[in-house]
Amino acid sequence: MIHNEKVTKILYGGDYNPEQWPEEVWQTDMQLFAQAGIDVVTLNVFSWAALQPNEETYDFSKLDKIMQMASSHNLKVCLATSTAAHPAWMARRYPDILRTGPDGMKRKFGARHNSCPNSPTYRKYAVALARQLARRYGHYDNLVAWHVSNEYGGECYCENCEKAFRVWLRKKYGTLEALNHAWNTAFWGHTFYDWDEIVLPDLRSEEFMYGSTVRTNFQGISLDYRRFNSDSLLECYCLERDALREVTPQVPVTTNLMGYYYGLDYQKWGKEMDFISWDSYPEYGEPEGKNAMWHDVMRGAGGGAPFALMEQSPSISNWHAYCALKRPGVMRLYSYQAVAHGADTVMFFQMRRSVGACEKFHSAVIDHVGHGETRQFRELAALGRELKQLGGLTLGGRTPAQAAIVFDWDNWWATSLSAGPSVEINYPEEVYRWYDGLARHNIPVDFVGVDQDLSGYKVVFAPMLYMCKGAHHQALTRYVEEGGTLVSTYFSGYVEEHDLVVCGGYPGHLKKVLGIWVEESDALPPQEHNCFTWNGKEYPARVLCDLLHLQGAQALACYGAQFYAGMPALTCNRLGKGASYYVATSSDREFYRDFVGHLRDTCGLEPVHDTPEGVEAALRCNGQGEFLFFLNYNDAPKGVRLARSGVELLSRRQYQAGDWLELEGKGVAILHTAGEGHRG
């Protein structure tokens, strides 16, 4: 994660805003941080207005005190650039800095995510501030990372963005003829003869609200706008990053991503970041596996390298519909879940609970009561002691995976913008169904983009690969021909990268590798389902049912109802040394578990370890051995019969292969082994 000699253990801490408090409180905070084992703070996240009171003046006096205080108390610092919220004076003097919404309404000063990413004013002052901070604090020995802005997101539809969009399009397409073809502008008489005729796709032009969902008349235009908006915000990040690197090339630079976030192509962002960091806020009652999946997606965005858990809540998150407390043990469990999936930090928002505004009821290490005599603080202090005990053993550990899932933001955008075939189509949910099937067998998985090498994986899953970009279909075909196993699903291969249908029958360029032809698809409302029988067991067929014909593939299961009863619902195609499967519909949780179990046996996928239901086993490896994490998501205790010998790091107990490892409800264990032997 943070690659320097300053970090010798899992960093423990999070966002600290002492500038919001009188200085006499600071020493109390330092004492409580020491009690909790806090060793890192993220500073200066929203201080731009305090640092730059006017156009000509910088005032670092309070930040100087804060940085000196952190240093004197042996706290490492992740220093933010403060550029997530511009000052009020800047908005008044330079209104071009303010965003315009999709309804065409120009915003006033307020909130955050309110700076136009293509505003010359914003870029000028943001970069200047980042450079000032680097010059002033880059020499601090306890500075371990730069934190640019905060949770980039949102859209802007102002004149700056419209002009920048035209420049972006000109660079992408070169000519209007190429653009008109890519967008199919012959439809509805949209042909463009001048670049200045192009307008942003907003609620005044191509897009409209369908209930609470944004729909569009021209998918190509709306898709390119989403790509452009992600690129525009990424340019802002890169401008600040480059200014920081000029002054402090030795300090790594990151920004905090948000995992399940539709608006930014994090795989593209990951290539520009020194390490991935992200903010994890699962809702109460959400399956634990969903949060695990987003840890793995973030790890994948960083090319498999460890990441930083930059934020999580100690207990409640104030913006959820129901701000339920994290039950005893859950904060610890979720913290270790992050570490098990690749985190080299455990960090929180926030260190001290604020007294006003929208986050005053968001939980914190130090609550409004102002002391450590709370259940929450005691749990945090206990975790701090455990992380100190673990030290740096797991740092740099990677996850060895024999399976991969293709995840692609363009596909997410394109499927959500599609005019049909069903409003129930949900790209990340279908991805999660397959992830959950793998997780229930404790089979580790990498998330890969469409441009990544697949040769090291026994099985590659490409759920709902609606958009097949560039030569990706050739890479998938080659992967299968050379001995790999590919699993694809309904609504795959329909279009190319501009969202134009590949003619000649679905699934377009994937017909050869899958050995099928899809004639039409039946969209089922939520209250209806078809069925299919596979390996003697009946499963529901939901959301979409592809009606397909075999062109070399073998039918493994057929639909059981409707006029297409008897048509294939599950197929296998042998090609070269490998095979591809096509699942022509969406099913229930048991099907995904059972089908992954079939692949486990036929493809030699090795589970990390066998565990009872509701207990996850995850693995990280580094030069110090293998670290086998057991996470009990059940309220009740569970036992695991160990297949390996090793030392359990939290209890410091030695175990032999065959011993029972007992996990309390919501309990965690970490078995450290030398790395020999069978995993399973």
C-alpha positions in Angstrom: 0.0 0.0 0.0 2.2 2.8 1.3 5.6 1.8 0.2 8.2 3.4 2.5 10.1 2.6 5.6 7.8 4.7 7.8 5.1 2.1 7.8 5.9 -1.0 9.9 2.3 -2.1 10.9 -1.3 -1.9 9.8 -2.0 1.8 10.1 -4.9 2.5 12.5 -6.8 5.9 12.7 -8.7 8.1 10.3 -10.1 11.5 9.5 -9.4 14.1 12.2 -10.7 17.7 12.1 -9.1 19.5 15.1 -9.6 22.8 13.3 -13.3 22.4 14.1 -12.6 22.4 17.9 -10.9 24.8 20.4 -7.3 24.0 21.0 -7.8 22.9 24.6 -9.7 19.9 23.3 -6.7 18.8 21.2 -4.6 17.4 24.1 -7.6 15.3 25.3 -7.8 13.9 21.8 -4.2 13.0 21.9 -4.6 11.1 25.2 -7.6 9.2 23.9 -5.8 8.4 20.6 -3.0 6.8 22.6 -5.4 4.8 24.6 -7.1 3.5 21.4 -3.8 2.7 19.7 -4.4 5.3 17.0 -1.2 5.9 15.0 -2.3 7.7 11.8 -4.6 10.7 11.1 -6.0 12.1 7.9 -5.8 15.9 8.2 -6.9 18.9 6.3 -9.7 17.3 4.2 -12.1 20.3 4.2 -9.9 23.3 5.2 -9.5 25.3 2.0 -11.6 28.2 3.3 -9.4 28.4 6.4 -6.1 28.0 4.5 -6.9 30.6 1.8 -9.2 33.4 3.2 -8.9 35.4 0.0 -7.2 35.3 -3.4 -3.9 36.7 -2.3 -3.5 35.1 1.1 -2.6 31.7 2.5 -2.8 31.2 6.3 -1.2 28.0 7.5 -0.9 29.0 11.1 -3.5 26.6 12.5 -2.4 23.7 10.2 1.2 24.3 11.4 0.1 23.7 15.0 -1.9 20.6 14.0 1.0 19.1 12.1 3.4 19.8 14.9 1.0 18.3 17.4 0.7 15.2 15.3 4.4 14.9 15.0 5.1 15.4 18.7 2.6 12.6 19.6 4.1 10.2 17.1 1.1 10.2 14.8 1.7 9.5 11.1 -0.2 11.8 8.7 -2.1 11.3 5.5 -2.3 15.0 4.5 -5.3 16.0 2.3 -5.2 18.9 -0.2 -8.6 20.3 1.0 -9.8 20.8 -2.6 -13.1 19.0 -2.2 -14.9 22.2 -1.2 -13.9 25.6 -2.6 -14.2 28.7 -0.4 -17.3 31.0 -0.6 -15.3 34.0 -1.8 -14.1 32.0 -4.8 -17.7 31.1 -5.8 -18.7 34.8 -5.4 -15.8 36.2 -7.4 -15.6 33.4 -10.0 -19.0 31.9 -10.7 -17.6 29.7 -13.4 -16.4 27.4 -10.6 -19.9 26.4 -9.7 -21.6 23.4 -11.2 -24.7 23.3 -13.3 -27.2 20.4 -12.7 -28.7 18.1 -15.3 -31.8 20.3 -15.2 -29.7 23.3 -16.3 -29.9 25.1 -12.9 -26.7 26.9 -12.0 -25.8 26.1 -8.4 -24.9 28.5 -5.7 -22.1 28.1 -3.1 -22.8 25.2 -0.7 -22.5 21.5 0.0 -19.5 19.8 -1.6 -19.0 18.1 -5.0 -19.9 21.6 -6.2 -16.8 22.6 -8.2 -16.9 22.3 -12.0 -14.1 19.9 -13.0 -13.5 21.9 -16.2 -13.5 25.3 -14.6 -10.1 27.0 -15.2 -10.5 28.8 -11.9 -11.0 25.6 -9.9 -8.0 23.9 -11.6 -5.8 27.0 -11.1 -6.4 27.4 -7.4 -6.6 23.7 -6.6 -3.2 23.0 -8.1 -1.7 26.1 -6.5 -2.9 25.0 -3.0 -1.6 21.5 -3.5 1.8 22.9 -4.4 1.9 25.2 -1.4 1.1 22.3 0.9 3.8 20.2 -0.6 6.4 22.9 -0.1 5.4 23.6 3.4 4.9 20.1 4.8 6.7 17.7 2.4 9.7 17.5 4.7 7.8 16.1 7.7 9.1 12.7 8.7 5.6 11.5 9.7 4.0 12.3 6.3 3.2 8.9 4.8 0.8 9.9 2.0 -1.0 12.7 0.1 -4.8 12.6 0.0 -6.0 14.6 -3.0 -9.5 16.1 -2.6 -12.1 13.8 -1.2 -14.5 11.3 -2.7 -14.6 12.7 -6.2 -18.0 12.4 -7.7 -21.0 14.1 -9.3 -21.6 15.7 -12.7 -21.6 19.1 -14.2 -23.5 20.4 -17.3 -22.2 24.0 -17.6 -20.8 25.8 -20.6 -17.2 25.0 -19.5 -18.1 21.3 -19.6 -19.9 21.5 -22.9 -16.9 23.1 -24.5 -14.6 20.6 -22.9 -16.9 17.8 -24.1 -16.5 18.9 -27.7 -12.7 19.0 -27.3 -12.8 15.5 -25.8 -15.0 14.2 -28.6 -12.8 15.7 -31.3 -9.8 14.0 -29.7 -11.7 10.7 -29.5 -13.3 10.6 -32.9 -11.2 12.9 -35.1 -14.0 13.7 -37.5 -17.7 14.5 -37.4 -18.3 11.6 -39.8 -16.8 9.2 -37.3 -18.8 10.7 -34.5 -22.1 10.6 -36.5 -21.5 6.9 -37.2 -20.6 6.0 -33.6 -23.7 7.7 -32.3 -26.0 6.6 -35.1 -27.2 10.2 -35.5 -29.2 9.3 -38.6 -31.8 8.2 -36.1 -34.2 11.0 -35.3 -32.4 13.4 -37.6 -29.5 14.1 -35.2 -26.7 14.4 -37.8 -24.1 17.0 -36.7 -22.3 19.2 -39.3 -20.4 21.4 -36.8 -18.7 20.5 -33.5 -20.5 23.5 -31.8 -23.8 21.9 -32.6 -23.2 19.2 -30.0 -24.8 19.8 -26.6 -24.4 17.9 -23.4 -27.0 15.1 -22.8 -29.0 16.4 -19.9 -32.6 16.7 -18.9 -33.0 19.6 -21.4 -31.7 17.5 -24.3 -31.4 13.7 -24.6 -32.1 12.5 -21.1 -35.3 12.2 -19.1 -36.5 10.7 -15.8 -38.3 7.4 -15.8 -39.6 7.2 -12.2 -36.4 7.7 -10.2 -34.1 6.4 -13.0 -32.3 8.5 -15.6 -33.0 7.3 -19.2 -31.7 8.5 -22.5 -32.8 8.7 -26.1 -29.3 8.3 -27.4 -27.2 5.8 -25.5 -24.0 6.7 -27.5 -24.1 10.3 -26.5 -25.0 9.6 -22.8 -22.3 6.9 -22.6 -19.6 9.2 -23.9 -20.7 11.9 -21.5 -20.2 9.5 -18.6 -16.7 8.6 -19.9 -16.0 12.3 -20.3 -17.1 13.3 -16.9 -15.0 10.5 -15.3 -12.0 11.7 -17.3 -12.6 15.3 -16.4 -12.5 14.6 -12.7 -9.5 12.3 -13.2 -7.7 15.2 -14.9 -8.3 17.3 -11.8 -6.8 14.6 -9.6 -3.8 14.2 -11.9 -3.1 17.9 -12.0 -2.9 18.0 -8.2 -1.0 14.7 -8.0 1.6 16.0 -10.5 2.1 19.2 -8.5 2.7 17.2 -5.3 5.1 14.8 -7.1 7.1 17.8 -8.3 7.9 18.8 -4.8 7.7 15.5 -2.9 8.4 12.6 -5.3 9.0 10.3 -2.3 5.5 10.6 -0.9 2.8 8.4 -2.5 -0.4 10.0 -3.7 -4.0 8.7 -3.5 -7.6 9.8 -3.3 -10.4 8.0 -1.5 -12.7 6.0 -3.9 -16.2 4.9 -3.0 -16.3 1.2 -4.2 -19.9 0.8 -5.4 -19.9 4.1 -7.2 -21.5 4.4 -10.7 -20.0 7.7 -11.8 -16.3 7.1 -12.1 -14.4 4.4 -14.0 -12.2 3.3 -11.1 -10.2 0.8 -13.2 -9.0 3.8 -15.2 -8.4 5.9 -12.1 -6.4 3.1 -10.5 -3.8 3.3 -13.2 -3.1 6.9 -12.1 -3.0 6.3 -8.3 0.1 5.3 -6.3 -2.2 3.1 -4.3 -5.9 2.5 -4.0 -7.8 3.8 -1.0 -11.5 3.6 -0.5 -14.4 4.3 1.9 -16.5 1.3 3.0 -20.0 1.9 4.4 -22.1 -1.2 4.2 -25.7 -0.7 5.3 -27.2 -2.6 8.3 -28.6 -5.9 7.1 -26.7 -5.9 3.8 -25.0 -9.3 3.1 -21.4 -9.2 4.3 -20.3 -10.7 0.9 -21.3 -7.5 -0.9 -18.8 -5.5 1.1 -16.2 -8.2 0.6 -16.8 -8.0 -3.2 -16.2 -4.2 -3.3 -13.0 -4.7 -1.3 -11.9 -7.1 -4.1 -13.1 -4.7 -6.9 -11.0 -2.0 -5.3 -8.0 -4.4 -5.0 -8.5 -5.2 -8.7 -8.5 -1.5 -9.6 -5.0 -1.4 -8.1 -3.8 -4.3 -10.1 -4.1 -6.7 -7.1 -1.8 -4.7 -4.8 -2.8 -4.0 -1.2 -5.1 -1.0 -0.7 -6.0 1.4 2.1 -9.3 1.2 4.0 -9.4 5.0 4.2 -12.8 5.3 5.9 -15.4 3.2 7.6 -17.8 4.1 10.4 -17.0 3.0 14.0 -20.7 2.4 14.4 -23.5 4.3 12.7 -23.4 6.0 9.3 -25.7 9.0 9.5 -26.9 9.0 5.9 -28.5 5.5 5.9 -32.3 5.4 6.0 -32.0 3.6 9.4 -28.9 4.5 11.4 -28.6 1.2 13.2 -25.7 0.6 15.6 -23.0 -1.8 14.6 -23.6 -4.7 17.0 -20.9 -5.8 19.4 -18.0 -7.3 17.4 -19.2 -6.1 14.0 -16.8 -3.1 13.7 -13.9 -5.5 14.5 -15.2 -8.1 12.1 -15.6 -5.6 9.2 -12.1 -4.2 9.9 -10.6 -7.7 9.6 -12.7 -8.4 6.5 -10.9 -5.4 4.9 -7.5 -6.7 5.9 -8.4 -10.2 4.7 -9.2 -8.9 1.3 -6.1 -6.7 0.9 -6.2 -3.7 3.2 -3.0 -2.5 4.8 -4.8 0.1 6.9 -7.9 0.2 9.2 -9.2 3.8 9.2 -12.4 5.6 10.2 -14.4 8.6 9.5 -14.2 10.2 12.0 -11.9 10.7 15.0 -14.1 13.1 17.0 -17.8 13.5 16.4 -18.7 17.0 15.1 -21.3 19.2 16.9 -23.1 20.6 13.9 -24.2 20.1 10.3 -25.1 16.9 8.5 -22.5 14.5 10.0 -23.0 15.4 13.7 -24.7 12.0 14.2 -22.1 10.0 12.3 -20.2 7.9 14.8 -16.7 8.6 15.8 -13.8 7.3 17.8 -14.5 10.0 20.4 -18.2 10.5 20.9 -20.0 13.7 22.0 -19.5 12.6 25.6 -15.8 13.4 25.2 -14.2 10.4 27.0 -13.3 6.8 26.5 -15.9 5.2 28.7 -18.2 4.0 26.0 -18.8 0.5 24.5 -17.7 1.8 21.1 -14.4 3.3 22.4 -13.6 0.1 24.3 -14.1 -2.0 21.2 -11.9 0.4 19.2 -9.1 0.3 21.8 -9.2 -3.5 21.9 -8.8 -3.6 18.1 -5.9 -1.1 18.4 -4.1 -3.5 20.8 -4.7 -6.4 18.4 -3.3 -4.5 15.4 -0.3 -3.5 17.4 0.2 -7.2 18.3 -0.1 -8.1 14.6 2.5 -5.5 13.7 3.6 -5.7 10.1 3.2 -9.4 9.5 0.4 -9.1 6.9 1.7 -5.9 5.2 2.1 -6.3 1.4 0.2 -9.6 1.4 -1.5 -10.5 -1.9 -4.4 -12.7 -2.6 -3.6 -15.8 -4.8 -6.6 -16.3 -7.1 -7.3 -18.9 -9.7 -10.6 -17.3 -10.8 -11.3 -13.9 -12.2 -14.4 -11.8 -12.8 -14.5 -9.3 -15.6 -15.9 -6.0 -14.2 -16.2 -3.0 -16.6 -17.6 0.4 -15.9 -18.6 0.9 -19.5 -20.8 -2.2 -19.3 -22.3 -0.9 -16.0 -23.1 2.5 -17.7 -24.3 0.9 -20.9 -26.6 -1.6 -19.3 -28.1 1.0 -17.1 -28.8 3.3 -20.0 -30.2 0.6 -22.3 -33.8 1.2 -23.5 -34.9 -2.3 -22.7 -35.2 -5.2 -22.4 -36.0 -4.9 -18.6 -35.7 -2.4 -15.8 -34.7 -5.3 -13.6 -31.4 -5.7 -15.4 -28.7 -4.8 -12.8 -25.1 -5.2 -13.8 -23.4 -5.1 -10.4 -26.1 -7.4 -8.9 -25.5 -10.0 -11.5 -21.8 -9.8 -10.9 -22.4 -10.2 -7.2 -24.5 -13.4 -7.7 -21.4 -15.0 -9.2 -19.1 -13.5 -6.6 -21.4 -14.9 -3.9 -21.3 -18.3 -5.5 -17.5 -18.3 -5.4 -17.4 -16.9 -1.9 -19.6 -19.7 -0.5 -16.9 -22.1 -1.6 -14.1 -19.8 -0.3 -12.6 -19.5 -3.7 -10.6 -16.3 -4.0 -11.2 -14.1 -7.0 -9.5 -11.2 -8.8 -11.5 -8.5 -10.6 -10.1 -7.7 -13.9 -10.7 -5.2 -16.7 -11.2 -5.9 -20.3 -7.5 -5.1 -21.1 -5.9 -7.5 -18.5 -4.1 -10.8 -19.1 -6.2 -13.8 -18.4 -3.7 -16.6 -18.9 -3.1 -17.2 -15.2 -6.7 -18.0 -14.3 -8.4 -21.4 -14.5 -11.8 -19.9 -14.8 -12.9 -16.4 -16.0 -16.5 -15.2 -15.4 -17.8 -12.4 -17.7 -21.4 -11.8 -16.4 -23.6 -9.7 -18.5 -20.9 -8.6 -20.9 -23.4 -6.6 -22.9 -20.6 -4.4 -24.5 -17.7 -6.2 -26.1 -15.1 -3.5 -26.6 -12.2 -3.6 -29.1 -10.5 -6.9 -29.3 -11.8 -8.2 -26.0 -13.7 -11.0 -27.7 -10.5 -12.2 -29.4 -8.8 -12.3 -26.0 -11.6 -14.3 -24.5 -11.6 -16.7 -27.5 -7.8 -17.1 -27.3 -8.1 -17.7 -23.5 -10.5 -20.6 -24.1 -8.6 -22.1 -27.0 -5.5 -22.2 -24.9 -7.2 -24.2 -22.1 -9.2 -21.7 -20.0 -12.8 -22.0 -18.9 -15.1 -19.0 -19.6 -18.5 -18.4 -18.1 -20.8 -15.8 -19.7 -24.5 -15.0 -19.2 -27.6 -13.5 -20.7 -27.4 -10.0 -22.2 -23.9 -10.5 -23.4 -22.2 -9.5 -26.7 -25.0 -7.3 -28.0 -23.0 -4.2 -28.8 -19.6 -2.8 -29.5 -17.9 0.1 -27.6 -20.2 2.8 -29.0 -23.3 0.9 -28.0 -24.1 0.0 -31.6 -25.5 -3.5 -32.1 -23.3 -6.1 -33.7 -25.4 -7.4 -36.5 -25.6 -11.1 -37.4 -27.3 -12.3 -34.3 -26.6 -12.1 -30.6 -24.2 -12.5 -28.8 -22.3 -10.8 -31.6 -18.6 -11.4 -31.6 -19.0 -13.9 -28.8 -21.0 -16.4 -30.9 -17.9 -18.4 -31.9 -16.4 -18.8 -28.4 -19.9 -19.6 -26.9 -21.2 -21.7 -29.8 -24.7 -20.3 -29.6 -27.1 -17.9 -31.4 -29.7 -15.9 -29.3 -32.8 -15.3 -31.4 -34.8 -13.3 -28.8 -35.2 -12.7 -25.1 -38.2 -12.8 -22.8 -38.2 -10.2 -20.0 -40.0 -11.5 -16.8 -41.4 -9.1 -14.2 -40.3 -9.7 -10.6 -43.4 -11.7 -9.7 -42.9 -14.2 -12.5 -40.2 -16.8 -13.3 -39.6 -19.7 -15.6 -37.5 -22.7 -14.5 -34.8 -25.1 -15.7 -33.5 -28.4 -14.4 -29.7 -29.1 -14.1 -28.1 -32.1 -12.5 -31.5 -33.4 -11.3 -32.4 -30.1 -9.5 -34.9 -27.5 -10.5 -33.9 -23.8 -10.4 -35.8 -20.6 -11.2 -35.2 -18.6 -14.3 -35.7 -14.9 -13.7 -35.2 -11.3 -15.1 -34.4 -12.4 -18.7 -34.6 -15.7 -20.6 -32.6 -15.9 -23.8 -34.1 -18.1 -26.5 -31.1 -19.5 -28.1 -30.0 -22.0 -30.7 -27.0 -24.3 -30.6 -24.1 -23.6 -33.0 -21.6 -26.1 -31.7 -22.4 -25.9 -28.0 -24.1 -28.7 -26.0 -27.3 -28.0 -24.0 -26.9 -28.9 -20.3 -30.3 -27.6 -19.2 -33.5 -26.5 -20.8 -36.4 -24.2 -19.9 -39.4 -26.0 -18.3 -42.3 -23.6 -19.1 -43.7 -21.1 -21.6 -43.7 -21.5 -25.4 -39.9 -21.9 -25.3 -40.0 -24.9 -23.0 -37.2 -27.3 -24.1 -35.0 -24.6 -25.5 -31.5 -24.4 -23.9 -31.0 -22.4 -20.7 -27.5 -23.6 -19.9 -24.9 -24.6 -22.5 -21.3 -25.7 -22.8 -19.0 -25.2 -25.8 -15.7 -27.0 -26.3 -13.2 -24.9 -28.2 -9.5 -25.8 -28.6 -8.2 -27.0 -25.2 -10.9 -25.2 -23.2 -14.6 -24.7 -22.7 -17.1 -21.9 -22.4 -20.4 -21.9 -20.5 -23.4 -19.7 -21.2 -26.1 -19.2 -18.6 -29.1 -17.8 -20.5 -31.0 -16.4 -17.5 -30.7 -15.2 -13.9 -31.4 -17.7 -11.2 -31.3 -18.0 -7.4 -28.5 -18.2 -4.9 -28.4 -22.0 -4.8 -27.8 -22.2 -8.5 -24.7 -20.0 -8.4 -23.4 -22.0 -5.4 -24.0 -25.3 -7.1 -22.6 -24.3 -10.5 -19.5 -22.9 -8.9 -19.2 -26.2 -7.1 -19.3 -28.0 -10.4 -16.5 -25.7 -11.7 -14.6 -26.3 -8.5 -14.6 -30.0 -9.2 -14.1 -30.0 -13.0 -11.6 -27.1 -13.3 -9.5 -27.8 -10.2 -10.4 -24.5 -8.4 -8.9 -24.7 -4.9 -10.9 -23.3 -2.1 -8.9 -21.5 0.6 -10.4 -23.7 3.3 -13.7 -25.6 3.9 -15.9 -23.8 6.4 -19.5 -24.0 7.7 -22.1 -21.8 6.3 -21.7 -18.1 7.2 -17.9 -18.5 7.9 -15.6 -17.0 5.3 -12.0 -18.1 4.8 -9.7 -15.7 2.9 -6.0 -15.8 2.2 -3.1 -13.3 1.9 0.5 -14.3 1.2 3.8 -12.4 1.5 7.4 -13.2 2.2 6.6 -14.1 5.8 4.2 -16.9 4.9 0.5 -17.4 4.4 -2.3 -15.7 6.5 -5.5 -17.6 6.6 -8.4 -15.4 7.8 -11.5 -17.0 9.3 -14.5 -14.6 9.6 -17.6 -15.7 11.4 -20.6 -13.7 10.1 -23.0 -15.7 12.3 -24.2 -14.6 15.6 -23.7 -18.1 17.0 -20.2 -19.7 17.5 -18.9 -21.9 14.8 -16.0 -24.4 14.6 -13.6 -25.1 11.7 -11.5 -28.3 11.5 -8.1 -27.0 10.3 -6.4 -28.6 7.3 -3.1 -26.8 8.2 -0.9 -26.3 11.2 0.1 -22.8 12.3 -0.1 -20.1 14.9 -3.4 -18.2 15.4 -2.1 -14.6 15.7 -4.8 -13.0 17.9 -4.7 -15.7 20.6 -1.0 -16.7 19.9 -2.1 -20.3 20.1 -0.4 -23.1 18.2 -2.7 -25.4 16.2 -2.1 -28.6 14.4 -3.8 -29.9 11.3 -7.0 -31.7 12.4 -7.5 -29.4 15.4 -10.8 -27.6 15.8 -10.6 -23.8 15.7 -13.5 -22.3 17.6 -14.9 -18.9 16.5 -17.3 -16.9 18.7 -20.2 -15.2 17.1 -18.9 -12.4 14.8 -15.4 -13.8 15.7 -12.2 -13.6 13.8 -9.1 -15.8 13.6 -5.9 -15.4 11.6 -3.8 -18.6 11.1 -0.2 -17.9 10.2 1.5 -20.8 8.3 4.8 -21.2 6.6 3.1 -21.8 3.3 3.5 -25.5 2.7 0.8 -28.0 2.1 -2.7 -28.2 0.6 -5.3 -25.4 1.0 -8.6 -27.0 1.5 
